[in-house]
Amino acid sequence: MTSSELARPLPDFHGFGYKIAQIENNTHCNYKCWFCPNAYDTPAPKECMSLDLFKKILSEIRSVYQPWELNDISFATYNEPNLDDTFTEKLQLMTNAGFKYEHISNGSMITTELTDFLLDNPQNIRQFRLNIPTLNEKKWKDMTGSSLAVMYRMFYQLHYLFERAAYLNFPITVIVNGDGGEDHKQEFMKVYQKFQHTKNINFSMTGLIDRAGTLEGAECETQKIPTGAIDWGDQPLRCNAGYFENLYFGVKGNVFYCCHDYHQDYSCGNINDTPLAELLKSDSYYQQKQKFMHDFCRKCEQARPLQTVNK
């Protein structure tokens, strides 16, 4: 590295490091949700991150950031994390290294064994979120591209998960994704009414975005992705959603900038080739970030002019 790169501070947000490290533990999802690029784009080859690479990433993160700076790990990219054959091993490695886990899942791969593994040590889980877009059988197939057999099996397994979570006083958030319209509101209320008397279940009616134009025009039978990117001209931009405050690792170790970058086209390098501290201080990191903000962020409705980032 050059002397100027060595002297450059690590990326820092509000006096801390990154909020969360998002690691692509695998590339496969068993759903084709209408609001996800997996339903429209060429799917990525099915791969799982090796345990050696995963351990290396954890070690690199901890060598750069202290626990109070970055301590949360999420596997959520455009995948179903539980399809990873080494999922529990990776969770154990995270626990051993002192990290907390944010579990985000479509719920389809929840089993009694996985529930027991996760909730035997609930103190290691920062958040537990499940996406349930509808309870209607016809809409289920339309919205998820999955079968009713998967739906029935999931709800059967969720009964045990919710029962154990209630006993442990452990909170779970059920997310109902949608376009914010009337159909979305109705689906949310049906999910809420079904589980409202289950102890420690929280609910989130979550709106959708077109992911920087990746999902422009996407729709299902009853809902449609809203589009709302604003032309800010050549003004310097920042992310109103705070996605730059997260750290992203691809399944092969590339470091990229945003969860909306489905193809991970904008990367500053690979953790296999360069230590994380060097990557985050490198000219490549800053140059690629500027290019990303100019080329990619301008298509995203979360972009705001630098001086109005919170508006």
Phi, psi and omega in degrees: 000153177283165179297326179291324178291318179298325182280345183290135180288157174292151176306133187220137182233118175058033178086002179233181174277214178285154179290319187205150172257122181257115186246126179279088184288334174206168186249002190256143169228140181271003175250161170233064184299141185295340182258020182233142178303337179303334183280344188236329186265167175295121183295147177292150175304144181288114180220152171239138176296135179292154178295325179296315178294319180299315178298322179297317180296314178301316180296318180294319178299313183290335177287340183257316186240136176283162182305325180284350178265316178209117183221001184249137179239137173233145176261003187284113168236250172241044187231176165250104188305328185287356176280354177286122181296339180252025184303309183292325177297320179293320177298321179294320177298319178297315180299316180298329181272359175087013179273155171261154185242136172254110185268116178235124190209157171277355174084352188290335184256010176294131176231168176301318181295317180292319177302313180297318180298315182291316188268356172292336177226065186296341180293344180273355183254120180281316179217151176226106186236135180237137179262115176234096187285338183195161172251352182283127186298316180294315179294327180303311181295321180290319185280328186250344185067017182251176184265163177291331177300320177295318180299312182296318181296321181298311182294329176296316180288327180296331179302315179291318179302311182294325179295315179293319180297320179295318179298323182273358184060039184257125184280140174233137178254125175263121182259133173244101181282148177180182187271001179086359181275189186296318179297319178299316179299320180294318179296320178300314182296324179293318177294317179300314182295327181291322187247006188296334182265004177277126185298137173068023173261122173257161185230143179223118173270102192256126179281158183253156173228167186272011175052061177056039176089351181299327183250021181302125179085359181294141181202159169243194185295327188241356182219163182214141178295125175285144176244140185201027178295138183252138178279106180264010180065222181260016180295143173299139186242157169225166181269120181288340181268353178078021182295332177291350179272006175248159180246132189239132178236127176281169186298336179257005174102002177288146181255122182232185197252334190206144179294340179283345180281080188305318181270000181052048182286336184250102182230144179266357180148188185234137183294339177288335185258330187221133177303148184303316181301321179290319179300315185286345176256356190284158173300323180301319180301311184287322180293315179293325178296317178296320178295318179299313182295324181284317187271322189261310186298332181295344178266001187254138180286351176275353180287141177221152172303148186308320185279353181234035186300331184263009182256000000 
